[in-house]
Amino acid sequence: MNRKIFIVPIANLTAEKPLLISNFSLISFKSYHDLNVQIDVSDFLTEEHKKYKIGYLSLVEDKKFYLRDFPLLDLDLFRDHKNAINTTFCIFELNEDNLIKNILDKTYKYESSDINDLDVSNICNKVNPVLDFIIFYSGIGFNDRLQLPLMPGLTNDGFRRFYYINNKEAKQVMSDNIYHIPQKGIGINLDDLDDNEDNYGISYNNIYYNIIFGNRYDEIASLCRNILHKINEVLYMPSLEASFIFLMSAFETLASKDYINFQKAKSKILPFISRDISEYNKLSDFFRKMSKEYRTEVIHNGKTLFELHEGKSEDIIKELNKIRGLLIKAVVNIYESKCDTYDDLNVYRENLKNTLGIN
């Protein structure tokens, strides 16, 4: 099966150096120029070191970046300095299966194309795991939302786009929707993200990396990946009420693949985030309040969190961060239990409850 190279811009994100995160190469204009200056390729003494490999990218002896076998600067998008400021480009490959082929076939007749936003989103969303990892690594919460990168493919002109390489040219594909960007933000910088300086790759000893990019594909690992993505999605929601409802639903999703009420969901998750019976009871009271008082008022009576907290916005942010933090803790502990199935997880949970002294 043929493989195609895709490039998706991530606006509001800068990287000091090129990075390899799993199978994704990331490069910005800043890293492009800085590495050309900082690396003395004359120091490469052996044949193996005549290239500096960063995934799909190579820095070769003439101090030029190559994407496979052609210069990166030959691509028009890497010449457009104005639009690429504070943007990092994510480069990856996909098998040209029927879905991908159907999307690309539409682009060959671009002027009269029936490309739509779903087509563009399908490609751009392949980069979601990279953004999930970056957000968790950077420790962004509700009080840091100005620092969020834009969603993959979305640039400051309001359009979502990707590029794919065809005959050594980058063909741009744009969505037919224009997105409202409520806040351009100040962005985040990935200065310290490259743990392994030999290949500019991320080391494998990071728990978020292991959950998102690891080689576990059982139902519990898949559940953990999905919940981590939901936990990050809430940061992009313009309404704090929507974020709150989404977080509470993620709590229920983590508890069971079938519908259960929140009281039962709570009893399934709390053993994974409680050190002792005292903390278990405190967290139980906290989530009872979140569910019975706040969620009921927001969903059924149309109240805002601002009203429920009597205008104390800092308390809203504090509680949303607490719920999100507890969800992250639960996901990490469930993943580290090494359970493969829900049945295994049920047995593990009962052992935790016995240890905590919970009936």
C-alpha positions in Angstrom: 0.0 0.0 0.0 1.3 3.5 -0.9 2.2 5.9 1.9 1.7 9.6 1.7 3.5 12.3 3.6 1.2 14.9 5.3 2.0 18.2 7.0 -0.4 19.8 9.5 0.4 23.2 11.0 0.0 23.7 14.7 -0.4 27.5 15.4 0.4 29.1 18.7 3.2 26.6 19.3 7.0 27.1 18.9 9.8 24.6 19.2 13.4 25.5 19.8 14.6 22.4 18.1 13.1 19.8 15.7 11.4 17.1 17.6 10.4 13.5 17.0 7.3 12.5 19.0 6.5 8.9 18.3 6.2 8.8 14.5 5.6 12.6 14.1 8.4 15.0 13.2 7.9 18.6 14.4 9.7 21.6 13.0 9.3 25.4 13.2 11.0 28.2 11.4 12.9 28.9 14.6 14.2 25.4 15.0 15.0 25.3 11.2 17.3 28.3 11.4 18.7 27.7 14.9 19.8 24.1 14.2 21.5 25.2 11.0 23.6 27.6 13.0 24.2 25.4 16.1 25.1 22.1 14.5 28.5 21.9 12.9 28.2 19.1 10.5 31.9 19.0 9.9 32.0 17.2 13.3 30.3 14.2 11.8 33.2 11.8 11.6 31.6 8.7 10.2 29.3 7.8 7.4 26.5 7.1 9.9 26.8 10.6 11.3 26.9 12.5 8.0 23.1 13.1 8.5 21.2 14.3 11.5 18.0 12.3 11.5 14.8 13.7 13.0 12.2 11.3 11.8 11.3 12.2 8.2 13.7 15.1 8.3 17.5 15.1 7.7 20.0 17.8 8.2 22.8 17.0 5.8 26.4 18.2 5.3 25.5 21.3 3.3 23.4 22.4 6.3 20.1 22.0 4.5 17.0 20.2 5.8 15.6 17.5 3.6 12.2 15.9 3.7 13.1 12.5 2.4 14.9 13.3 -0.8 14.2 17.0 -1.5 15.0 20.2 0.3 12.4 21.3 2.8 12.8 25.0 1.8 11.5 24.0 -1.7 8.0 23.8 -0.2 6.1 27.0 -0.5 4.8 26.8 3.1 8.3 27.0 4.5 8.9 30.3 2.5 5.9 32.1 3.9 7.5 33.5 7.0 4.7 35.9 7.9 2.0 33.2 8.2 4.4 30.7 9.8 5.3 32.8 12.8 4.7 30.9 16.0 3.7 27.9 14.0 5.1 24.4 14.2 4.6 21.9 11.4 3.9 18.3 12.2 5.0 15.8 9.5 3.8 12.2 9.4 2.9 9.4 7.0 -0.4 7.6 6.4 -1.2 4.5 4.4 -3.2 5.5 1.3 -6.2 3.4 2.1 -9.6 3.9 0.5 -10.6 6.7 2.9 -7.4 8.6 2.4 -7.5 8.0 -1.4 -11.1 9.3 -1.6 -10.1 12.5 0.2 -7.0 13.1 -2.0 -8.9 12.3 -5.2 -11.2 15.3 -4.5 -8.2 17.6 -4.3 -7.0 16.8 -7.8 -9.9 18.9 -9.1 -9.6 21.5 -6.3 -11.3 24.5 -8.0 -14.5 22.5 -8.2 -13.8 20.3 -5.3 -16.4 18.8 -2.9 -13.8 18.8 -0.1 -15.6 19.5 3.1 -14.6 20.2 6.7 -15.0 16.6 7.7 -12.4 15.6 5.1 -9.9 18.1 6.4 -10.7 17.3 10.0 -10.1 13.6 9.3 -6.5 14.3 8.4 -5.8 17.0 10.9 -7.2 15.0 13.8 -4.4 12.4 13.2 -2.2 14.9 15.1 -4.4 15.0 18.2 -2.2 12.5 20.1 0.8 14.9 19.6 -1.2 17.8 21.0 -2.5 15.7 23.9 1.0 14.8 24.9 2.3 18.4 24.6 -0.6 19.7 26.8 -0.1 17.1 29.5 3.7 17.5 29.4 3.3 21.3 29.7 0.9 21.0 32.6 -1.7 23.3 31.1 -5.0 23.6 33.1 -8.1 25.8 33.0 -6.1 28.8 34.4 -3.6 28.5 31.5 -5.9 28.3 28.5 -4.3 31.4 26.8 -1.3 29.2 26.3 -3.2 26.5 24.4 -2.0 25.8 20.8 -4.8 26.0 18.3 -6.4 22.7 17.2 -4.3 20.9 14.6 -4.6 22.5 11.2 -6.3 25.6 12.4 -4.4 28.8 11.7 -5.0 32.4 12.7 -6.9 33.2 9.5 -9.7 31.0 10.8 -9.4 28.2 8.3 -8.3 24.6 8.9 -5.8 23.1 6.5 -3.4 20.3 5.8 -0.7 19.7 3.1 0.3 16.5 1.4 3.4 15.9 -0.7 2.7 15.2 -4.3 5.6 15.1 -6.8 7.8 16.9 -4.3 5.3 19.7 -3.9 3.2 20.5 -0.9 -0.5 20.7 -2.0 -2.7 22.7 0.4 -6.2 21.5 1.3 -8.4 23.9 3.2 -11.7 23.4 5.0 -14.9 25.0 3.7 -15.7 26.4 7.1 -14.2 29.4 8.8 -13.7 28.9 12.6 -14.2 31.6 15.2 -11.0 31.9 17.2 -12.0 33.4 20.6 -8.4 34.0 21.7 -5.1 33.7 19.8 -3.3 33.2 23.1 0.4 33.6 24.0 1.3 30.0 23.0 3.7 27.5 24.6 7.4 26.9 24.0 8.8 23.4 23.9 12.3 24.4 25.1 12.8 21.4 27.4 10.8 18.8 25.6 13.6 16.9 23.8 14.8 14.5 26.5 17.0 12.6 24.1 19.4 15.0 22.5 21.0 12.4 20.3 18.0 12.1 18.0 15.7 14.9 19.2 13.2 12.3 20.2 11.1 12.1 23.3 12.2 9.5 25.8 9.9 6.6 26.6 9.8 7.0 30.4 7.0 9.6 30.4 3.7 8.1 31.5 1.6 10.3 29.1 3.8 9.3 26.2 3.3 5.6 27.1 -0.5 6.0 27.4 -0.8 8.0 24.1 1.8 6.4 21.9 2.6 3.1 23.7 2.2 -0.4 22.1 -0.7 -1.5 24.3 -4.0 -1.9 22.3 -6.2 -3.7 24.8 -9.6 -2.2 25.8 -8.3 -0.6 29.0 -5.3 1.1 27.3 -7.6 2.3 24.5 -10.1 3.6 27.1 -7.2 5.5 28.9 -6.1 7.1 25.6 -9.7 8.2 24.8 -10.2 9.7 28.2 -7.0 11.7 28.1 -8.1 13.2 24.8 -11.5 14.1 26.3 -9.7 15.7 29.3 -7.8 18.0 26.9 -10.8 18.7 24.7 -12.5 20.5 27.6 -9.8 23.1 27.7 -10.9 24.3 24.2 -14.5 24.7 25.0 -15.6 28.4 25.3 -18.2 27.6 27.9 -17.1 26.5 31.4 -20.5 24.9 31.8 -19.9 22.7 28.8 -16.4 21.9 30.1 -17.9 20.9 33.5 -20.6 18.6 31.9 -18.0 17.0 29.6 -15.6 16.3 32.5 -18.4 14.7 34.5 -19.4 12.5 31.5 -15.7 11.5 31.1 -15.8 10.3 34.7 -18.7 8.1 33.9 -17.1 6.8 30.7 -14.0 5.9 32.6 -16.0 3.9 35.1 -17.9 1.7 32.7 -18.5 0.9 29.0 -22.2 0.6 29.7 -24.5 3.3 31.1 -24.5 3.5 34.9 -25.6 6.3 37.1 -23.1 8.7 38.6 -23.3 7.2 42.1 -22.2 3.8 40.8 -19.5 5.4 38.5 -18.1 7.2 41.5 -17.7 4.0 43.5 -15.8 2.5 40.6 -13.3 5.3 40.2 -12.7 6.5 43.8 -10.6 3.4 44.8 -8.1 4.4 42.1 -7.5 7.9 43.4 -7.8 7.4 47.2 -4.8 6.9 49.5 -7.0 5.8 52.5 -10.6 5.6 53.7 -10.5 9.2 54.9 -9.6 10.5 51.4 -12.1 8.2 49.8 -14.9 9.7 51.9 -13.8 13.3 51.2 -13.7 12.7 47.5 -17.0 10.9 47.7 -18.6 14.0 49.3 -16.9 16.3 46.7 -18.2 14.4 43.7 -21.7 14.1 45.3 -21.8 17.8 45.5 -20.5 18.2 41.9 -23.2 15.8 40.7 -26.3 16.5 42.8 -25.9 20.2 43.3 -23.9 21.6 40.4 -24.6 19.3 37.4 -28.3 19.1 38.2 -28.6 22.9 38.4 -26.6 23.4 35.2 -28.3 20.8 33.1 -31.9 20.8 34.4 -32.3 24.4 35.7 -30.1 26.3 33.3 -27.9 27.8 36.0 -24.4 29.0 35.2 -21.3 28.0 37.3 -20.9 31.7 37.9 -24.3 31.9 39.6 -23.7 28.7 41.6 -20.3 30.1 42.9 -21.8 33.5 43.6 -19.5 35.2 41.1 -16.3 33.8 42.5 -14.7 32.9 39.2 -11.4 31.7 40.8 -13.4 29.0 42.7 -14.9 27.8 39.4 -11.4 27.4 37.8 -10.1 25.7 41.0 -12.9 23.1 41.0 -12.6 22.4 37.3 -8.9 21.9 37.7 -9.5 19.6 40.6 -12.0 17.4 38.7 -9.6 17.3 35.7 -6.6 16.5 37.9 -8.5 13.7 39.6 -9.5 12.3 36.2 -5.9 12.4 35.1 -4.8 10.6 38.3 -7.5 7.9 37.8 -6.4 7.3 34.1 -2.7 7.0 35.1 -3.4 4.6 38.0 -5.8 2.5 35.9 -3.3 2.3 33.0 -0.5 1.4 35.5 -2.7 -1.4 36.9 -1.8 -3.3 33.7 -5.3 -4.6 33.4 -6.3 -5.6 29.9 -10.0 -6.0 30.2 -12.9 -4.6 32.3 -13.2 -7.9 34.0 -9.5 -7.7 35.1 -10.1 -4.1 36.2 -13.1 -5.2 38.3 -10.9 -7.8 40.2 -8.2 -5.2 40.7 -10.7 -2.7 42.0 -12.0 -5.1 44.6 -8.5 -5.7 45.8 -8.0 -2.0 46.2 -11.3 -1.6 48.1 -10.3 -4.4 50.5 -6.9 -2.7 51.1 -8.7 0.6 51.8 -11.3 -1.1 54.0 -14.3 -0.2 51.8 -17.3 -2.4 52.1 
